[in-house]
Amino acid sequence: MFTSKNITPKQLAIFLAFAISFSCGILIFIFTKKIKLALLGLITIYAISYLSIDYAINQFIYRKIKLIYKFISQTKATQREEFYANEILPQKTLENVNEDVEKWAIESKQEIERLQSNEAFRREFLMNLAHELKTPIFSAQGFIETLLDGAKDNPAIAQSFLEKAAKSIDRLSDLVKDVDQISKLESNEFPLVKSNFFMQDLVRDVFDELSQQAKEKGISLSIKKGCEIPIAVYADKMRIKQVATNLIINSITYGKLQGETTAGVYHVDGRHILIEITDNGIGIAEDRVNRVFERFYRTDQARSRNAGGTGLGLAIVKHIIEAHGHSVTCRSKLDVGTSFAFTLDTA
């Protein structure tokens, strides 16, 4: 017994051919009273009916299937490819077609969801970028307009306003540079120049460069005990220095007064090195840790913006580490501190 869910074209052709041939055989027997003639007619009609129905069904179905595949793939095959598909390769069954269509539907749904997610991300990025650009532009514009309105006649006020306008322009310049750098990192326009170097030496260089900034908040910068022995890595030294600088600046910016920032370098296995930058600063709420690497994402809008920065430092860190084929992670807890860790290839 056939059901509408599992019947195949051949089964349908057999069923219809048998129904037609059996009916014709009965009629032949009724009119001729000759059973041999009726059987011969039944067999002949069955063969002709089966071949005709099977051919007609297949032509109709595979014509529709061809249209479906053209719609799915949206490509045009050459005559050679069509001949190969039609004459050499085995024809797909309806079950195969159904599986292919379901697979295509799932992939299309995933693609639509990805595009919708990218569009939402693009809108949020443009909105944040406009907001970040607006702040220094309006600030500098306000100072300059005030000077033009007469404040320039007072040397002390003019000097103060010019310095504030210059700071706004510097912030705007830093923002544009960071956006440009992220764009180039995403498009692989910054090829990595890898070499062997000692990670502890690089970290100490960054500590020296940021020592004055740390001193202003009384924050100590040090290599963790047990991590002093030099460990060599194979990476782009300039890019990794930028990563270390961004992470250490972040730890100083959001560190507590008289706090500390430490760097640890560890062997993970024979091929990878783990680098960890840890502080005992204000920390990040656990439900927001996963978003710290997003562009312009700020866990505390007012406090973050007052602390300076473009809001792109951690996004740049993520891109640089991923360009090396590795990943960066963040662990944090409010009022306890934050730890950023990333891996690199050993030398």
Phi, psi and omega in degrees: 000129180271150171239156183294344185272331187241003181290138179256165178303319180293320177296320177296319179295318179298315182297312181294318180296319178295318180299316181292312184293322179295317179297316180294323178297317178299316181296319179297319179295320180297318185278330185253340183061022180245113185290324180296318179294321179296318179294319178297317177296319180300313182294316181296312181294324179297315182297313181294317182295317182298312181298318182293313183293317180298318179295315182295316180296314182295319178298318180293312184295312185287337172294317177293320179298319179300319178295320179298313181293325176296321180292319182291309186279334180053040177231160179246124182272153175282169179299323179295317179294320179294318178298316180298317181291323185276324189255331186260309182287148176293142180288143179286142173279169178297328177296317178298317180297317180299317178297317180296318181293319178297318178297316178298319180297318179295315180296321179295320178297317178297320179296318179296316179297320178295317179295320178295319178296317179296322180293319177296319178295319180297316180297316180295321180296315180295321179296315179294320180297316179299320180293317181293324178288323184297321184300304180291327180295311181295324179296309180297320180298319180296317179295317182294318179296322178297319178296318181293332181282359176133346182294341180295341181286342176261107186305318183294314180294319181299316180297316181297315182291323178294320178295319178292321177295321179297321178296320178296319178294321177298317179296318178298318179297317179298320180297313180297318179298317181294318178297317179296321181293317178298319179299318180290323178295320180293327181266010179058033177274357176249085180295142181281135176249093188273148176203170177270135176203159180275125185294322180297322179297319180295316180298319179296322177299317179294318177303316181297318182293330183256010185298320181294318179297320178290324182297326181298333179254003179070027182267130179271141179243126184204159171274138181298146177298136183093351181248015185284332182296126185301133176238126183270141176236163178243105185197179175279107188300318182296318181291319181291327174296323177296320177299310180299319180297313180298318181291320180288321175300318179299319181291326178288316183301317184254018177275159178279155175301138182062027179272197180213149174233128181236153178238133178239140178232124187226149169281124176273309175207199182287349186242342188232149177240137177256129177243132184229129175249119187235142175224168177245043184276207187288339177076177182230141177301138186300328181283356180246356183301320184294347184255002187294339182269001177285149179296131176066005180288129180234126181291332177221103189304309185291310184295321182293317183291324178293333181283350179093191181087164182261350183082010182243357185302311182289329176295320177295318177304312182299315181296319182294315180294319178294328176296334176277000181083020181232186182225160178237142182232164180225134172236135183202159175209138182303134177063012177246315178140181185225146178226121175255135182224142176213160180246156176218165177285143175286158184293000000 
